[in-house]
Amino acid sequence: MPIPENLNQEKLAEAALAILSLSSFGDPMGVRAWKGMDWDLMNVLFEKEWISDPVGKQKSIVMSEEGVKLAEEFLEKYFGK
C-alpha cells in the first residue's frame, strides 16, 4: 500500500528511521537494522540515503553514518520525554 497522501512523508520518514534504529546492531559492515517496515517507506529512507537499498534477500539493511546520527536525533525529537 502506498504512503497515504494525507500524511507528511518527511515526518513519517523521520519517525520511521527512529523506530528502525531500535532494532539496530553492530556488524563488520557498519550499523544494521532489521527491515520490518512498509516497503514504500523503506524506499523513502533509501532515497534519502539514510539506509542501504532494502531490495534483496537480506533481512536487514545497513544504516548510513548520517542515518545513524539522524536516527538518534529523531528518536529524541519524536519519542523523548
PyMOL Python script that loads the backbone (N, CA, C, O; Angstrom):
from pymol import cmd

cmd.read_pdbstr("""\
ATOM      1  N   MET A   1       0.848  -1.173   0.000  1.00  0.00           N
ATOM      2  CA  MET A   1       0.000   0.000   0.000  1.00  0.00           C
ATOM      3  C   MET A   1       0.894   1.237   0.000  1.00  0.00           C
ATOM      4  O   MET A   1       1.785   1.343   0.844  1.00  0.00           O
ATOM      5  N   PRO A   2       0.685   2.162  -0.910  1.00  0.00           N
ATOM      6  CA  PRO A   2       1.488   3.384  -0.934  1.00  0.00           C
ATOM      7  C   PRO A   2       1.229   4.233   0.311  1.00  0.00           C
ATOM      8  O   PRO A   2       0.210   4.083   0.986  1.00  0.00           O
ATOM      9  N   ILE A   3       2.168   5.118   0.594  1.00  0.00           N
ATOM     10  CA  ILE A   3       2.011   6.023   1.731  1.00  0.00           C
ATOM     11  C   ILE A   3       0.831   6.947   1.439  1.00  0.00           C
ATOM     12  O   ILE A   3       0.796   7.586   0.387  1.00  0.00           O
ATOM     13  N   PRO A   4      -0.141   7.026   2.361  1.00  0.00           N
ATOM     14  CA  PRO A   4      -1.301   7.894   2.133  1.00  0.00           C
ATOM     15  C   PRO A   4      -0.875   9.343   1.904  1.00  0.00           C
ATOM     16  O   PRO A   4       0.008   9.853   2.593  1.00  0.00           O
ATOM     17  N   GLU A   5      -1.496   9.988   0.951  1.00  0.00           N
ATOM     18  CA  GLU A   5      -1.144  11.357   0.579  1.00  0.00           C
ATOM     19  C   GLU A   5      -1.440  12.368   1.671  1.00  0.00           C
ATOM     20  O   GLU A   5      -0.852  13.449   1.685  1.00  0.00           O
ATOM     21  N   ASN A   6      -2.346  12.036   2.593  1.00  0.00           N
ATOM     22  CA  ASN A   6      -2.695  12.987   3.648  1.00  0.00           C
ATOM     23  C   ASN A   6      -1.679  12.987   4.789  1.00  0.00           C
ATOM     24  O   ASN A   6      -1.835  13.746   5.746  1.00  0.00           O
ATOM     25  N   LEU A   7      -0.628  12.141   4.704  1.00  0.00           N
ATOM     26  CA  LEU A   7       0.400  12.096   5.739  1.00  0.00           C
ATOM     27  C   LEU A   7       1.636  12.864   5.286  1.00  0.00           C
ATOM     28  O   LEU A   7       1.974  12.871   4.103  1.00  0.00           O
ATOM     29  N   ASN A   8       2.297  13.502   6.224  1.00  0.00           N
ATOM     30  CA  ASN A   8       3.528  14.238   5.949  1.00  0.00           C
ATOM     31  C   ASN A   8       4.651  13.220   5.781  1.00  0.00           C
ATOM     32  O   ASN A   8       5.102  12.625   6.760  1.00  0.00           O
ATOM     33  N   GLN A   9       5.102  13.019   4.549  1.00  0.00           N
ATOM     34  CA  GLN A   9       6.103  11.998   4.242  1.00  0.00           C
ATOM     35  C   GLN A   9       7.419  12.274   4.966  1.00  0.00           C
ATOM     36  O   GLN A   9       8.090  11.337   5.398  1.00  0.00           O
ATOM     37  N   GLU A  10       7.794  13.529   5.103  1.00  0.00           N
ATOM     38  CA  GLU A  10       9.051  13.889   5.781  1.00  0.00           C
ATOM     39  C   GLU A  10       9.012  13.470   7.251  1.00  0.00           C
ATOM     40  O   GLU A  10       9.947  12.838   7.743  1.00  0.00           O
ATOM     41  N   LYS A  11       7.934  13.820   7.948  1.00  0.00           N
ATOM     42  CA  LYS A  11       7.806  13.448   9.353  1.00  0.00           C
ATOM     43  C   LYS A  11       7.726  11.929   9.508  1.00  0.00           C
ATOM     44  O   LYS A  11       8.308  11.358  10.430  1.00  0.00           O
ATOM     45  N   LEU A  12       7.007  11.291   8.606  1.00  0.00           N
ATOM     46  CA  LEU A  12       6.869   9.843   8.637  1.00  0.00           C
ATOM     47  C   LEU A  12       8.228   9.171   8.445  1.00  0.00           C
ATOM     48  O   LEU A  12       8.545   8.203   9.136  1.00  0.00           O
ATOM     49  N   ALA A  13       9.030   9.679   7.512  1.00  0.00           N
ATOM     50  CA  ALA A  13      10.364   9.120   7.273  1.00  0.00           C
ATOM     51  C   ALA A  13      11.249   9.291   8.506  1.00  0.00           C
ATOM     52  O   ALA A  13      11.978   8.371   8.876  1.00  0.00           O
ATOM     53  N   GLU A  14      11.191  10.456   9.141  1.00  0.00           N
ATOM     54  CA  GLU A  14      11.987  10.698  10.336  1.00  0.00           C
ATOM     55  C   GLU A  14      11.596   9.739  11.463  1.00  0.00           C
ATOM     56  O   GLU A  14      12.459   9.138  12.102  1.00  0.00           O
ATOM     57  N   ALA A  15      10.290   9.603  11.698  1.00  0.00           N
ATOM     58  CA  ALA A  15       9.823   8.703  12.751  1.00  0.00           C
ATOM     59  C   ALA A  15      10.174   7.253  12.420  1.00  0.00           C
ATOM     60  O   ALA A  15      10.542   6.487  13.310  1.00  0.00           O
ATOM     61  N   ALA A  16      10.064   6.876  11.155  1.00  0.00           N
ATOM     62  CA  ALA A  16      10.390   5.508  10.746  1.00  0.00           C
ATOM     63  C   ALA A  16      11.869   5.202  10.973  1.00  0.00           C
ATOM     64  O   ALA A  16      12.217   4.117  11.439  1.00  0.00           O
ATOM     65  N   LEU A  17      12.739   6.158  10.644  1.00  0.00           N
ATOM     66  CA  LEU A  17      14.171   5.962  10.866  1.00  0.00           C
ATOM     67  C   LEU A  17      14.452   5.799  12.359  1.00  0.00           C
ATOM     68  O   LEU A  17      15.250   4.949  12.753  1.00  0.00           O
ATOM     69  N   ALA A  18      13.807   6.602  13.175  1.00  0.00           N
ATOM     70  CA  ALA A  18      13.985   6.500  14.623  1.00  0.00           C
ATOM     71  C   ALA A  18      13.554   5.122  15.122  1.00  0.00           C
ATOM     72  O   ALA A  18      14.266   4.496  15.906  1.00  0.00           O
ATOM     73  N   ILE A  19      12.415   4.658  14.682  1.00  0.00           N
ATOM     74  CA  ILE A  19      11.914   3.346  15.111  1.00  0.00           C
ATOM     75  C   ILE A  19      12.788   2.232  14.563  1.00  0.00           C
ATOM     76  O   ILE A  19      13.050   1.252  15.259  1.00  0.00           O
ATOM     77  N   LEU A  20      13.238   2.370  13.331  1.00  0.00           N
ATOM     78  CA  LEU A  20      14.122   1.375  12.726  1.00  0.00           C
ATOM     79  C   LEU A  20      15.397   1.215  13.551  1.00  0.00           C
ATOM     80  O   LEU A  20      15.929   0.112  13.673  1.00  0.00           O
ATOM     81  N   SER A  21      15.879   2.311  14.110  1.00  0.00           N
ATOM     82  CA  SER A  21      17.116   2.262  14.894  1.00  0.00           C
ATOM     83  C   SER A  21      16.969   1.422  16.160  1.00  0.00           C
ATOM     84  O   SER A  21      17.967   0.959  16.710  1.00  0.00           O
ATOM     85  N   LEU A  22      15.747   1.223  16.625  1.00  0.00           N
ATOM     86  CA  LEU A  22      15.542   0.419  17.828  1.00  0.00           C
ATOM     87  C   LEU A  22      15.926  -1.046  17.618  1.00  0.00           C
ATOM     88  O   LEU A  22      16.184  -1.766  18.582  1.00  0.00           O
ATOM     89  N   SER A  23      15.964  -1.483  16.362  1.00  0.00           N
ATOM     90  CA  SER A  23      16.370  -2.865  16.071  1.00  0.00           C
ATOM     91  C   SER A  23      17.773  -2.915  15.477  1.00  0.00           C
ATOM     92  O   SER A  23      18.149  -3.909  14.855  1.00  0.00           O
ATOM     93  N   SER A  24      18.550  -1.843  15.667  1.00  0.00           N
ATOM     94  CA  SER A  24      19.882  -1.796  15.060  1.00  0.00           C
ATOM     95  C   SER A  24      20.899  -2.587  15.874  1.00  0.00           C
ATOM     96  O   SER A  24      20.742  -2.801  17.076  1.00  0.00           O
ATOM     97  N   PHE A  25      21.949  -3.011  15.171  1.00  0.00           N
ATOM     98  CA  PHE A  25      23.022  -3.768  15.799  1.00  0.00           C
ATOM     99  C   PHE A  25      24.305  -3.569  15.014  1.00  0.00           C
ATOM    100  O   PHE A  25      24.272  -3.279  13.818  1.00  0.00           O
ATOM    101  N   GLY A  26      25.454  -3.727  15.700  1.00  0.00           N
ATOM    102  CA  GLY A  26      26.748  -3.569  15.054  1.00  0.00           C
ATOM    103  C   GLY A  26      27.076  -4.765  14.182  1.00  0.00           C
ATOM    104  O   GLY A  26      26.665  -5.890  14.465  1.00  0.00           O
ATOM    105  N   ASP A  27      27.819  -4.507  13.121  1.00  0.00           N
ATOM    106  CA  ASP A  27      28.160  -5.528  12.139  1.00  0.00           C
ATOM    107  C   ASP A  27      29.473  -5.070  11.499  1.00  0.00           C
ATOM    108  O   ASP A  27      29.751  -3.871  11.492  1.00  0.00           O
ATOM    109  N   PRO A  28      30.293  -5.988  10.959  1.00  0.00           N
ATOM    110  CA  PRO A  28      31.529  -5.547  10.302  1.00  0.00           C
ATOM    111  C   PRO A  28      31.286  -4.511   9.191  1.00  0.00           C
ATOM    112  O   PRO A  28      32.182  -3.728   8.878  1.00  0.00           O
ATOM    113  N   MET A  29      30.092  -4.501   8.596  1.00  0.00           N
ATOM    114  CA  MET A  29      29.773  -3.537   7.541  1.00  0.00           C
ATOM    115  C   MET A  29      29.288  -2.203   8.102  1.00  0.00           C
ATOM    116  O   MET A  29      29.156  -1.238   7.351  1.00  0.00           O
ATOM    117  N   GLY A  30      29.025  -2.130   9.386  1.00  0.00           N
ATOM    118  CA  GLY A  30      28.519  -0.903   9.998  1.00  0.00           C
ATOM    119  C   GLY A  30      27.369  -1.203  10.929  1.00  0.00           C
ATOM    120  O   GLY A  30      27.343  -2.239  11.594  1.00  0.00           O
ATOM    121  N   VAL A  31      26.428  -0.298  10.972  1.00  0.00           N
ATOM    122  CA  VAL A  31      25.230  -0.473  11.784  1.00  0.00           C
ATOM    123  C   VAL A  31      24.121  -0.998  10.891  1.00  0.00           C
ATOM    124  O   VAL A  31      23.808  -0.399   9.862  1.00  0.00           O
ATOM    125  N   ARG A  32      23.530  -2.112  11.281  1.00  0.00           N
ATOM    126  CA  ARG A  32      22.448  -2.722  10.513  1.00  0.00           C
ATOM    127  C   ARG A  32      21.162  -2.657  11.325  1.00  0.00           C
ATOM    128  O   ARG A  32      21.195  -2.479  12.542  1.00  0.00           O
ATOM    129  N   ALA A  33      20.030  -2.803  10.644  1.00  0.00           N
ATOM    130  CA  ALA A  33      18.725  -2.853  11.305  1.00  0.00           C
ATOM    131  C   ALA A  33      17.834  -3.807  10.527  1.00  0.00           C
ATOM    132  O   ALA A  33      17.971  -3.945   9.311  1.00  0.00           O
ATOM    133  N   TRP A  34      16.937  -4.454  11.220  1.00  0.00           N
ATOM    134  CA  TRP A  34      16.004  -5.385  10.576  1.00  0.00           C
ATOM    135  C   TRP A  34      15.010  -4.590   9.748  1.00  0.00           C
ATOM    136  O   TRP A  34      14.512  -3.552  10.186  1.00  0.00           O
ATOM    137  N   LYS A  35      14.727  -5.079   8.560  1.00  0.00           N
ATOM    138  CA  LYS A  35      13.827  -4.335   7.660  1.00  0.00           C
ATOM    139  C   LYS A  35      12.407  -4.882   7.734  1.00  0.00           C
ATOM    140  O   LYS A  35      11.957  -5.608   6.847  1.00  0.00           O
ATOM    141  N   GLY A  36      11.720  -4.524   8.796  1.00  0.00           N
ATOM    142  CA  GLY A  36      10.361  -4.993   9.016  1.00  0.00           C
ATOM    143  C   GLY A  36       9.338  -3.884   8.868  1.00  0.00           C
ATOM    144  O   GLY A  36       8.362  -3.840   9.618  1.00  0.00           O
ATOM    145  N   MET A  37       9.544  -2.988   7.916  1.00  0.00           N
ATOM    146  CA  MET A  37       8.614  -1.878   7.710  1.00  0.00           C
ATOM    147  C   MET A  37       8.046  -1.932   6.300  1.00  0.00           C
ATOM    148  O   MET A  37       8.501  -2.703   5.455  1.00  0.00           O
ATOM    149  N   ASP A  38       7.068  -1.118   6.074  1.00  0.00           N
ATOM    150  CA  ASP A  38       6.440  -0.970   4.766  1.00  0.00           C
ATOM    151  C   ASP A  38       7.503  -0.678   3.706  1.00  0.00           C
ATOM    152  O   ASP A  38       8.387   0.151   3.924  1.00  0.00           O
ATOM    153  N   TRP A  39       7.418  -1.354   2.564  1.00  0.00           N
ATOM    154  CA  TRP A  39       8.424  -1.197   1.505  1.00  0.00           C
ATOM    155  C   TRP A  39       8.475   0.204   0.935  1.00  0.00           C
ATOM    156  O   TRP A  39       9.561   0.704   0.641  1.00  0.00           O
ATOM    157  N   ASP A  40       7.344   0.848   0.770  1.00  0.00           N
ATOM    158  CA  ASP A  40       7.341   2.217   0.250  1.00  0.00           C
ATOM    159  C   ASP A  40       8.081   3.148   1.212  1.00  0.00           C
ATOM    160  O   ASP A  40       8.826   4.030   0.788  1.00  0.00           O
ATOM    161  N   LEU A  41       7.868   2.942   2.489  1.00  0.00           N
ATOM    162  CA  LEU A  41       8.539   3.756   3.495  1.00  0.00           C
ATOM    163  C   LEU A  41      10.042   3.455   3.516  1.00  0.00           C
ATOM    164  O   LEU A  41      10.853   4.371   3.655  1.00  0.00           O
ATOM    165  N   MET A  42      10.414   2.184   3.381  1.00  0.00           N
ATOM    166  CA  MET A  42      11.834   1.821   3.325  1.00  0.00           C
ATOM    167  C   MET A  42      12.494   2.476   2.104  1.00  0.00           C
ATOM    168  O   MET A  42      13.644   2.909   2.181  1.00  0.00           O
ATOM    169  N   ASN A  43      11.781   2.547   0.994  1.00  0.00           N
ATOM    170  CA  ASN A  43      12.325   3.190  -0.204  1.00  0.00           C
ATOM    171  C   ASN A  43      12.544   4.688   0.002  1.00  0.00           C
ATOM    172  O   ASN A  43      13.504   5.251  -0.525  1.00  0.00           O
ATOM    173  N   VAL A  44      11.661   5.334   0.763  1.00  0.00           N
ATOM    174  CA  VAL A  44      11.849   6.751   1.083  1.00  0.00           C
ATOM    175  C   VAL A  44      13.152   6.925   1.865  1.00  0.00           C
ATOM    176  O   VAL A  44      13.929   7.836   1.577  1.00  0.00           O
ATOM    177  N   LEU A  45      13.396   6.060   2.848  1.00  0.00           N
ATOM    178  CA  LEU A  45      14.622   6.142   3.641  1.00  0.00           C
ATOM    179  C   LEU A  45      15.851   5.909   2.764  1.00  0.00           C
ATOM    180  O   LEU A  45      16.883   6.555   2.946  1.00  0.00           O
ATOM    181  N   PHE A  46      15.734   4.983   1.813  1.00  0.00           N
ATOM    182  CA  PHE A  46      16.834   4.713   0.882  1.00  0.00           C
ATOM    183  C   PHE A  46      17.096   5.927  -0.020  1.00  0.00           C
ATOM    184  O   PHE A  46      18.248   6.297  -0.241  1.00  0.00           O
ATOM    185  N   GLU A  47      16.036   6.539  -0.533  1.00  0.00           N
ATOM    186  CA  GLU A  47      16.184   7.704  -1.398  1.00  0.00           C
ATOM    187  C   GLU A  47      16.846   8.867  -0.662  1.00  0.00           C
ATOM    188  O   GLU A  47      17.526   9.685  -1.281  1.00  0.00           O
ATOM    189  N   LYS A  48      16.654   8.942   0.642  1.00  0.00           N
ATOM    190  CA  LYS A  48      17.279   9.985   1.454  1.00  0.00           C
ATOM    191  C   LYS A  48      18.717   9.610   1.823  1.00  0.00           C
ATOM    192  O   LYS A  48      19.419  10.390   2.467  1.00  0.00           O
ATOM    193  N   GLU A  49      19.150   8.418   1.415  1.00  0.00           N
ATOM    194  CA  GLU A  49      20.492   7.887   1.685  1.00  0.00           C
ATOM    195  C   GLU A  49      20.738   7.660   3.165  1.00  0.00           C
ATOM    196  O   GLU A  49      21.872   7.770   3.632  1.00  0.00           O
ATOM    197  N   TRP A  50      19.682   7.345   3.908  1.00  0.00           N
ATOM    198  CA  TRP A  50      19.804   7.043   5.323  1.00  0.00           C
ATOM    199  C   TRP A  50      20.047   5.551   5.544  1.00  0.00           C
ATOM    200  O   TRP A  50      20.577   5.151   6.580  1.00  0.00           O
ATOM    201  N   ILE A  51      19.651   4.719   4.551  1.00  0.00           N
ATOM    202  CA  ILE A  51      19.847   3.273   4.640  1.00  0.00           C
ATOM    203  C   ILE A  51      20.315   2.750   3.279  1.00  0.00           C
ATOM    204  O   ILE A  51      20.216   3.433   2.260  1.00  0.00           O
ATOM    205  N   SER A  52      20.830   1.509   3.299  1.00  0.00           N
ATOM    206  CA  SER A  52      21.194   0.858   2.042  1.00  0.00           C
ATOM    207  C   SER A  52      19.930   0.405   1.321  1.00  0.00           C
ATOM    208  O   SER A  52      18.835   0.437   1.882  1.00  0.00           O
ATOM    209  N   ASP A  53      20.095  -0.011   0.085  1.00  0.00           N
ATOM    210  CA  ASP A  53      18.956  -0.452  -0.727  1.00  0.00           C
ATOM    211  C   ASP A  53      18.251  -1.613  -0.021  1.00  0.00           C
ATOM    212  O   ASP A  53      18.876  -2.644   0.227  1.00  0.00           O
ATOM    213  N   PRO A  54      16.964  -1.468   0.308  1.00  0.00           N
ATOM    214  CA  PRO A  54      16.259  -2.521   1.031  1.00  0.00           C
ATOM    215  C   PRO A  54      15.863  -3.716   0.161  1.00  0.00           C
ATOM    216  O   PRO A  54      15.449  -4.751   0.684  1.00  0.00           O
ATOM    217  N   VAL A  55      15.986  -3.580  -1.162  1.00  0.00           N
ATOM    218  CA  VAL A  55      15.587  -4.666  -2.059  1.00  0.00           C
ATOM    219  C   VAL A  55      16.670  -5.741  -2.048  1.00  0.00           C
ATOM    220  O   VAL A  55      17.847  -5.449  -2.260  1.00  0.00           O
ATOM    221  N   GLY A  56      16.270  -6.963  -1.805  1.00  0.00           N
ATOM    222  CA  GLY A  56      17.212  -8.077  -1.802  1.00  0.00           C
ATOM    223  C   GLY A  56      16.801  -9.142  -0.806  1.00  0.00           C
ATOM    224  O   GLY A  56      15.789  -9.011  -0.117  1.00  0.00           O
ATOM    225  N   LYS A  57      17.579 -10.174  -0.740  1.00  0.00           N
ATOM    226  CA  LYS A  57      17.250 -11.310   0.118  1.00  0.00           C
ATOM    227  C   LYS A  57      17.651 -11.114   1.576  1.00  0.00           C
ATOM    228  O   LYS A  57      17.144 -11.806   2.458  1.00  0.00           O
ATOM    229  N   GLN A  58      18.561 -10.173   1.833  1.00  0.00           N
ATOM    230  CA  GLN A  58      18.983  -9.954   3.210  1.00  0.00           C
ATOM    231  C   GLN A  58      17.805  -9.469   4.044  1.00  0.00           C
ATOM    232  O   GLN A  58      16.924  -8.765   3.548  1.00  0.00           O
ATOM    233  N   LYS A  59      17.801  -9.856   5.315  1.00  0.00           N
ATOM    234  CA  LYS A  59      16.712  -9.476   6.203  1.00  0.00           C
ATOM    235  C   LYS A  59      17.001  -8.189   6.966  1.00  0.00           C
ATOM    236  O   LYS A  59      16.208  -7.759   7.803  1.00  0.00           O
ATOM    237  N   SER A  60      18.144  -7.583   6.668  1.00  0.00           N
ATOM    238  CA  SER A  60      18.491  -6.329   7.324  1.00  0.00           C
ATOM    239  C   SER A  60      19.087  -5.367   6.298  1.00  0.00           C
ATOM    240  O   SER A  60      19.456  -5.763   5.192  1.00  0.00           O
ATOM    241  N   ILE A  61      19.169  -4.111   6.684  1.00  0.00           N
ATOM    242  CA  ILE A  61      19.767  -3.061   5.856  1.00  0.00           C
ATOM    243  C   ILE A  61      20.934  -2.467   6.630  1.00  0.00           C
ATOM    244  O   ILE A  61      21.040  -2.654   7.842  1.00  0.00           O
ATOM    245  N   VAL A  62      21.803  -1.756   5.936  1.00  0.00           N
ATOM    246  CA  VAL A  62      22.888  -1.029   6.583  1.00  0.00           C
ATOM    247  C   VAL A  62      22.458   0.426   6.694  1.00  0.00           C
ATOM    248  O   VAL A  62      22.003   1.026   5.720  1.00  0.00           O
ATOM    249  N   MET A  63      22.605   0.986   7.883  1.00  0.00           N
ATOM    250  CA  MET A  63      22.290   2.398   8.076  1.00  0.00           C
ATOM    251  C   MET A  63      23.535   3.215   7.750  1.00  0.00           C
ATOM    252  O   MET A  63      24.638   2.855   8.162  1.00  0.00           O
ATOM    253  N   SER A  64      23.366   4.310   7.015  1.00  0.00           N
ATOM    254  CA  SER A  64      24.496   5.178   6.707  1.00  0.00           C
ATOM    255  C   SER A  64      24.923   5.906   7.989  1.00  0.00           C
ATOM    256  O   SER A  64      24.184   5.928   8.972  1.00  0.00           O
ATOM    257  N   GLU A  65      26.113   6.495   7.967  1.00  0.00           N
ATOM    258  CA  GLU A  65      26.568   7.261   9.136  1.00  0.00           C
ATOM    259  C   GLU A  65      25.580   8.378   9.446  1.00  0.00           C
ATOM    260  O   GLU A  65      25.247   8.624  10.606  1.00  0.00           O
ATOM    261  N   GLU A  66      25.117   9.049   8.397  1.00  0.00           N
ATOM    262  CA  GLU A  66      24.135  10.113   8.590  1.00  0.00           C
ATOM    263  C   GLU A  66      22.837   9.538   9.149  1.00  0.00           C
ATOM    264  O   GLU A  66      22.216  10.144  10.022  1.00  0.00           O
ATOM    265  N   GLY A  67      22.422   8.371   8.650  1.00  0.00           N
ATOM    266  CA  GLY A  67      21.205   7.734   9.130  1.00  0.00           C
ATOM    267  C   GLY A  67      21.278   7.393  10.606  1.00  0.00           C
ATOM    268  O   GLY A  67      20.305   7.584  11.336  1.00  0.00           O
ATOM    269  N   VAL A  68      22.426   6.889  11.056  1.00  0.00           N
ATOM    270  CA  VAL A  68      22.607   6.557  12.476  1.00  0.00           C
ATOM    271  C   VAL A  68      22.494   7.818  13.325  1.00  0.00           C
ATOM    272  O   VAL A  68      21.806   7.834  14.346  1.00  0.00           O
ATOM    273  N   LYS A  69      23.181   8.880  12.886  1.00  0.00           N
ATOM    274  CA  LYS A  69      23.163  10.145  13.629  1.00  0.00           C
ATOM    275  C   LYS A  69      21.750  10.730  13.686  1.00  0.00           C
ATOM    276  O   LYS A  69      21.279  11.139  14.747  1.00  0.00           O
ATOM    277  N   LEU A  70      21.086  10.763  12.536  1.00  0.00           N
ATOM    278  CA  LEU A  70      19.738  11.322  12.482  1.00  0.00           C
ATOM    279  C   LEU A  70      18.743  10.468  13.256  1.00  0.00           C
ATOM    280  O   LEU A  70      17.820  10.999  13.874  1.00  0.00           O
ATOM    281  N   ALA A  71      18.920   9.165  13.230  1.00  0.00           N
ATOM    282  CA  ALA A  71      18.014   8.278  13.971  1.00  0.00           C
ATOM    283  C   ALA A  71      18.010   8.630  15.450  1.00  0.00           C
ATOM    284  O   ALA A  71      16.953   8.668  16.080  1.00  0.00           O
ATOM    285  N   GLU A  72      19.188   8.886  16.004  1.00  0.00           N
ATOM    286  CA  GLU A  72      19.279   9.270  17.417  1.00  0.00           C
ATOM    287  C   GLU A  72      18.548  10.585  17.657  1.00  0.00           C
ATOM    288  O   GLU A  72      17.815  10.724  18.637  1.00  0.00           O
ATOM    289  N   GLU A  73      18.747  11.548  16.763  1.00  0.00           N
ATOM    290  CA  GLU A  73      18.080  12.844  16.897  1.00  0.00           C
ATOM    291  C   GLU A  73      16.566  12.706  16.796  1.00  0.00           C
ATOM    292  O   GLU A  73      15.834  13.279  17.603  1.00  0.00           O
ATOM    293  N   PHE A  74      16.091  11.944  15.804  1.00  0.00           N
ATOM    294  CA  PHE A  74      14.654  11.787  15.597  1.00  0.00           C
ATOM    295  C   PHE A  74      14.009  10.990  16.726  1.00  0.00           C
ATOM    296  O   PHE A  74      12.859  11.248  17.083  1.00  0.00           O
ATOM    297  N   LEU A  75      14.728  10.034  17.287  1.00  0.00           N
ATOM    298  CA  LEU A  75      14.193   9.243  18.383  1.00  0.00           C
ATOM    299  C   LEU A  75      13.908  10.166  19.570  1.00  0.00           C
ATOM    300  O   LEU A  75      12.856  10.077  20.203  1.00  0.00           O
ATOM    301  N   GLU A  76      14.855  11.046  19.856  1.00  0.00           N
ATOM    302  CA  GLU A  76      14.671  12.001  20.942  1.00  0.00           C
ATOM    303  C   GLU A  76      13.574  13.025  20.590  1.00  0.00           C
ATOM    304  O   GLU A  76      12.736  13.355  21.428  1.00  0.00           O
ATOM    305  N   LYS A  77      13.591  13.519  19.348  1.00  0.00           N
ATOM    306  CA  LYS A  77      12.627  14.525  18.900  1.00  0.00           C
ATOM    307  C   LYS A  77      11.187  14.041  19.006  1.00  0.00           C
ATOM    308  O   LYS A  77      10.326  14.766  19.506  1.00  0.00           O
ATOM    309  N   TYR A  78      10.917  12.830  18.544  1.00  0.00           N
ATOM    310  CA  TYR A  78       9.539  12.338  18.480  1.00  0.00           C
ATOM    311  C   TYR A  78       9.114  11.535  19.707  1.00  0.00           C
ATOM    312  O   TYR A  78       7.927  11.473  20.025  1.00  0.00           O
ATOM    313  N   PHE A  79      10.067  10.924  20.391  1.00  0.00           N
ATOM    314  CA  PHE A  79       9.683   9.992  21.448  1.00  0.00           C
ATOM    315  C   PHE A  79      10.359  10.260  22.788  1.00  0.00           C
ATOM    316  O   PHE A  79      10.102   9.541  23.754  1.00  0.00           O
ATOM    317  N   GLY A  80      11.231  11.291  22.874  1.00  0.00           N
ATOM    318  CA  GLY A  80      11.904  11.600  24.128  1.00  0.00           C
ATOM    319  C   GLY A  80      10.944  12.204  25.144  1.00  0.00           C
ATOM    320  O   GLY A  80       9.896  12.747  24.793  1.00  0.00           O
ATOM    321  N   LYS A  81      11.319  12.099  26.378  1.00  0.00           N
ATOM    322  CA  LYS A  81      10.460  12.640  27.453  1.00  0.00           C
ATOM    323  C   LYS A  81      10.773  14.084  27.721  1.00  0.00           C
ATOM    324  O   LYS A  81      10.153  14.700  28.588  1.00  0.00           O
TER     325      LYS A  81
END
""", "prot")
cmd.dss("prot")
cmd.show_as("cartoon", "prot")
cmd.util.cbc("prot")
cmd.orient("prot")
